[in-house]
Amino acid sequence: MPSRQAAWPPQAAPLAQELHEQLRLTDRNWHQLKGDSDRRAAELLAGALVQLLNGGTNADACALTSQGLLWLKRELKDPGCPHR
């Protein structure tokens, strides 16, 4: 698949990556943010943008977008810890 990266401004991909880093859930904030639908949606949508800007597949970007929209529409909920 040909790279689409050349179509974007030079700073677009690094800025999208930085946004994703700021929004992603980590082992330090997962318990606090796991049920925040808006935060989960933002993380996934930022990930889709990173995929698109870095020449990822349309399927990957669409999958992340679809999952993000489900969180945004409150159609997904965190299942909780499997140990509890």
Backbone as JSON Lines, residues from 0, in Angstrom:
{"i":0,"aa":"M","n":[0.84,-1.17,0.0],"ca":[0.0,0.0,0.0],"c":[0.89,1.24,0.0]}
{"i":1,"aa":"P","n":[0.67,2.2,-0.89],"ca":[1.5,3.39,-0.93],"c":[1.28,4.25,0.32]}
{"i":2,"aa":"S","n":[2.34,4.91,0.73],"ca":[2.26,5.76,1.92],"c":[1.47,7.02,1.63]}
{"i":3,"aa":"R","n":[0.63,7.41,2.57],"ca":[-0.15,8.64,2.43],"c":[0.52,9.78,3.2]}
{"i":4,"aa":"Q","n":[1.63,9.49,3.85],"ca":[2.26,10.45,4.74],"c":[2.61,11.75,4.03]}
{"i":5,"aa":"A","n":[3.03,11.7,2.77],"ca":[3.45,12.89,2.04],"c":[2.32,13.9,1.87]}
{"i":6,"aa":"A","n":[1.07,13.47,1.97],"ca":[-0.06,14.37,1.77],"c":[-0.3,15.27,2.99]}
{"i":7,"aa":"W","n":[0.34,14.99,4.11],"ca":[0.08,15.73,5.34],"c":[1.18,16.75,5.62]}
{"i":8,"aa":"P","n":[0.85,17.83,6.31],"ca":[1.89,18.78,6.71],"c":[2.94,18.05,7.56]}
{"i":9,"aa":"P","n":[4.18,18.48,7.49],"ca":[5.27,17.76,8.17],"c":[5.06,17.54,9.67]}
{"i":10,"aa":"Q","n":[4.44,18.45,10.35],"ca":[4.26,18.32,11.79],"c":[2.98,17.59,12.2]}
{"i":11,"aa":"A","n":[2.15,17.23,11.23],"ca":[0.86,16.61,11.56],"c":[1.03,15.29,12.31]}
{"i":12,"aa":"A","n":[1.87,14.4,11.81],"ca":[2.04,13.09,12.45],"c":[2.64,13.21,13.85]}
{"i":13,"aa":"P","n":[3.71,13.99,14.05],"ca":[4.23,14.12,15.42],"c":[3.24,14.77,16.38]}
{"i":14,"aa":"L","n":[2.47,15.73,15.9],"ca":[1.47,16.36,16.77],"c":[0.36,15.38,17.14]}
{"i":15,"aa":"A","n":[-0.07,14.59,16.18],"ca":[-1.1,13.58,16.46],"c":[-0.57,12.55,17.46]}
{"i":16,"aa":"Q","n":[0.68,12.16,17.29],"ca":[1.29,11.2,18.21],"c":[1.36,11.78,19.63]}
{"i":17,"aa":"E","n":[1.74,13.04,19.74],"ca":[1.79,13.69,21.05],"c":[0.4,13.77,21.68]}
{"i":18,"aa":"L","n":[-0.61,14.1,20.88],"ca":[-1.99,14.13,21.38],"c":[-2.39,12.75,21.91]}
{"i":19,"aa":"H","n":[-2.09,11.72,21.14],"ca":[-2.42,10.37,21.57],"c":[-1.71,10.01,22.87]}
{"i":20,"aa":"E","n":[-0.45,10.38,22.98],"ca":[0.3,10.12,24.22],"c":[-0.35,10.8,25.41]}
{"i":21,"aa":"Q","n":[-0.86,12.0,25.21],"ca":[-1.51,12.74,26.29],"c":[-2.85,12.11,26.69]}
{"i":22,"aa":"L","n":[-3.55,11.51,25.73],"ca":[-4.89,10.99,25.97],"c":[-4.94,9.52,26.37]}
{"i":23,"aa":"R","n":[-3.9,8.78,26.07],"ca":[-3.97,7.34,26.29],"c":[-4.02,6.98,27.77]}
{"i":24,"aa":"L","n":[-4.69,5.89,28.03],"ca":[-4.73,5.35,29.38],"c":[-3.47,4.55,29.63]}
{"i":25,"aa":"T","n":[-2.91,4.71,30.81],"ca":[-1.68,4.01,31.17],"c":[-1.94,3.16,32.41]}
{"i":26,"aa":"D","n":[-0.92,2.43,32.82],"ca":[-1.06,1.65,34.05],"c":[-1.23,2.54,35.27]}
{"i":27,"aa":"R","n":[-0.85,3.8,35.16],"ca":[-0.97,4.73,36.29],"c":[-2.35,5.38,36.4]}
{"i":28,"aa":"N","n":[-3.04,5.52,35.27],"ca":[-4.34,6.21,35.33],"c":[-5.51,5.33,34.89]}
{"i":29,"aa":"W","n":[-5.25,4.07,34.6],"ca":[-6.29,3.21,34.06],"c":[-7.47,3.07,35.0]}
{"i":30,"aa":"H","n":[-7.22,2.8,36.29],"ca":[-8.33,2.61,37.23],"c":[-9.17,3.87,37.38]}
{"i":31,"aa":"Q","n":[-8.53,5.02,37.33],"ca":[-9.25,6.29,37.47],"c":[-10.08,6.61,36.23]}
{"i":32,"aa":"L","n":[-9.57,6.28,35.04],"ca":[-10.19,6.74,33.8],"c":[-10.9,5.66,32.99]}
{"i":33,"aa":"K","n":[-10.81,4.41,33.39],"ca":[-11.34,3.3,32.57],"c":[-12.83,3.42,32.27]}
{"i":34,"aa":"G","n":[-13.59,4.06,33.13],"ca":[-15.02,4.19,32.9],"c":[-15.44,5.5,32.28]}
{"i":35,"aa":"D","n":[-14.48,6.36,31.97],"ca":[-14.77,7.68,31.39],"c":[-14.95,7.52,29.87]}
{"i":36,"aa":"S","n":[-16.2,7.47,29.45],"ca":[-16.51,7.21,28.03],"c":[-15.88,8.24,27.1]}
{"i":37,"aa":"D","n":[-15.91,9.5,27.48],"ca":[-15.33,10.53,26.62],"c":[-13.82,10.35,26.49]}
{"i":38,"aa":"R","n":[-13.18,10.01,27.59],"ca":[-11.73,9.81,27.55],"c":[-11.37,8.6,26.71]}
{"i":39,"aa":"R","n":[-12.12,7.52,26.87],"ca":[-11.86,6.31,26.07],"c":[-12.08,6.6,24.59]}
{"i":40,"aa":"A","n":[-13.14,7.35,24.27],"ca":[-13.41,7.72,22.87],"c":[-12.28,8.57,22.32]}
{"i":41,"aa":"A","n":[-11.84,9.56,23.08],"ca":[-10.78,10.45,22.63],"c":[-9.49,9.69,22.36]}
{"i":42,"aa":"E","n":[-9.16,8.76,23.24],"ca":[-7.95,7.95,23.05],"c":[-8.02,7.16,21.74]}
{"i":43,"aa":"L","n":[-9.14,6.52,21.5],"ca":[-9.3,5.71,20.29],"c":[-9.33,6.56,19.02]}
{"i":44,"aa":"L","n":[-10.01,7.7,19.07],"ca":[-10.07,8.57,17.89],"c":[-8.7,9.17,17.59]}
{"i":45,"aa":"A","n":[-7.95,9.52,18.63],"ca":[-6.58,10.01,18.42],"c":[-5.71,8.91,17.82]}
{"i":46,"aa":"G","n":[-5.91,7.68,18.27],"ca":[-5.18,6.55,17.71],"c":[-5.5,6.34,16.24]}
{"i":47,"aa":"A","n":[-6.76,6.52,15.88],"ca":[-7.15,6.41,14.47],"c":[-6.46,7.48,13.63]}
{"i":48,"aa":"L","n":[-6.38,8.68,14.17],"ca":[-5.7,9.77,13.47],"c":[-4.21,9.45,13.28]}
{"i":49,"aa":"V","n":[-3.58,8.91,14.31],"ca":[-2.17,8.52,14.2],"c":[-2.0,7.47,13.1]}
{"i":50,"aa":"Q","n":[-2.88,6.48,13.07],"ca":[-2.82,5.45,12.03],"c":[-2.92,6.07,10.64]}
{"i":51,"aa":"L","n":[-3.89,6.94,10.46],"ca":[-4.11,7.57,9.17],"c":[-2.91,8.4,8.72]}
{"i":52,"aa":"L","n":[-2.39,9.22,9.62],"ca":[-1.28,10.1,9.27],"c":[0.04,9.37,9.06]}
{"i":53,"aa":"N","n":[0.17,8.18,9.64],"ca":[1.4,7.42,9.49],"c":[1.31,6.33,8.44]}
{"i":54,"aa":"G","n":[0.29,6.38,7.6],"ca":[0.18,5.42,6.51],"c":[-0.34,4.07,6.93]}
{"i":55,"aa":"G","n":[-1.0,4.0,8.08],"ca":[-1.61,2.74,8.51],"c":[-2.74,2.35,7.58]}
{"i":56,"aa":"T","n":[-3.25,1.17,7.79],"ca":[-4.32,0.7,6.91],"c":[-5.63,1.41,7.24]}
{"i":57,"aa":"N","n":[-6.45,1.55,6.22],"ca":[-7.79,2.11,6.43],"c":[-8.58,1.25,7.4]}
{"i":58,"aa":"A","n":[-8.38,-0.06,7.33],"ca":[-9.11,-0.98,8.21],"c":[-8.77,-0.7,9.68]}
{"i":59,"aa":"D","n":[-7.5,-0.46,9.98],"ca":[-7.11,-0.16,11.36],"c":[-7.7,1.17,11.82]}
{"i":60,"aa":"A","n":[-7.61,2.19,10.97],"ca":[-8.17,3.5,11.33],"c":[-9.68,3.41,11.51]}
{"i":61,"aa":"C","n":[-10.35,2.66,10.65],"ca":[-11.8,2.5,10.77],"c":[-12.18,1.73,12.03]}
{"i":62,"aa":"A","n":[-11.42,0.7,12.36],"ca":[-11.71,-0.09,13.56],"c":[-11.59,0.77,14.81]}
{"i":63,"aa":"L","n":[-10.53,1.57,14.89],"ca":[-10.35,2.45,16.04],"c":[-11.46,3.5,16.1]}
{"i":64,"aa":"T","n":[-11.81,4.04,14.94],"ca":[-12.88,5.04,14.88],"c":[-14.21,4.44,15.32]}
{"i":65,"aa":"S","n":[-14.52,3.25,14.82],"ca":[-15.78,2.59,15.19],"c":[-15.85,2.33,16.69]}
{"i":66,"aa":"Q","n":[-14.75,1.85,17.25],"ca":[-14.71,1.59,18.69],"c":[-14.86,2.89,19.47]}
{"i":67,"aa":"G","n":[-14.19,3.95,18.99],"ca":[-14.3,5.25,19.64],"c":[-15.72,5.78,19.6]}
{"i":68,"aa":"L","n":[-16.4,5.61,18.49],"ca":[-17.79,6.07,18.38],"c":[-18.71,5.3,19.32]}
{"i":69,"aa":"L","n":[-18.45,4.03,19.51],"ca":[-19.27,3.25,20.46],"c":[-19.12,3.8,21.88]}
{"i":70,"aa":"W","n":[-17.9,4.17,22.26],"ca":[-17.69,4.78,23.57],"c":[-18.38,6.14,23.63]}
{"i":71,"aa":"L","n":[-18.27,6.91,22.56],"ca":[-18.85,8.25,22.53],"c":[-20.37,8.2,22.63]}
{"i":72,"aa":"K","n":[-20.98,7.19,22.01],"ca":[-22.44,7.04,22.06],"c":[-22.9,6.31,23.32]}
{"i":73,"aa":"R","n":[-21.95,6.0,24.19],"ca":[-22.24,5.3,25.45],"c":[-22.8,3.9,25.22]}
{"i":74,"aa":"E","n":[-22.41,3.3,24.1],"ca":[-22.84,1.94,23.8],"c":[-21.87,0.9,24.36]}
{"i":75,"aa":"L","n":[-20.7,1.36,24.81],"ca":[-19.73,0.48,25.46],"c":[-19.54,0.95,26.89]}
{"i":76,"aa":"K","n":[-19.29,0.01,27.75],"ca":[-18.98,0.31,29.15],"c":[-17.82,-0.57,29.56]}
{"i":77,"aa":"D","n":[-17.03,-0.07,30.5],"ca":[-15.91,-0.85,31.0],"c":[-16.44,-2.07,31.74]}
{"i":78,"aa":"P","n":[-15.95,-3.27,31.39],"ca":[-16.45,-4.48,32.05],"c":[-15.92,-4.66,33.47]}
{"i":79,"aa":"G","n":[-14.97,-3.85,33.89],"ca":[-14.41,-3.98,35.23],"c":[-13.26,-4.98,35.25]}
{"i":80,"aa":"C","n":[-12.64,-5.09,36.38],"ca":[-11.52,-6.01,36.55],"c":[-12.03,-7.45,36.57]}
{"i":81,"aa":"P","n":[-11.34,-8.35,35.9],"ca":[-11.79,-9.74,35.88],"c":[-11.63,-10.42,37.24]}
{"i":82,"aa":"H","n":[-10.83,-9.86,38.13],"ca":[-10.59,-10.47,39.44],"c":[-11.68,-10.13,40.44]}
{"i":83,"aa":"R","n":[-12.61,-9.24,40.1],"ca":[-13.6,-8.77,41.08],"c":[-14.99,-9.22,40.73]}
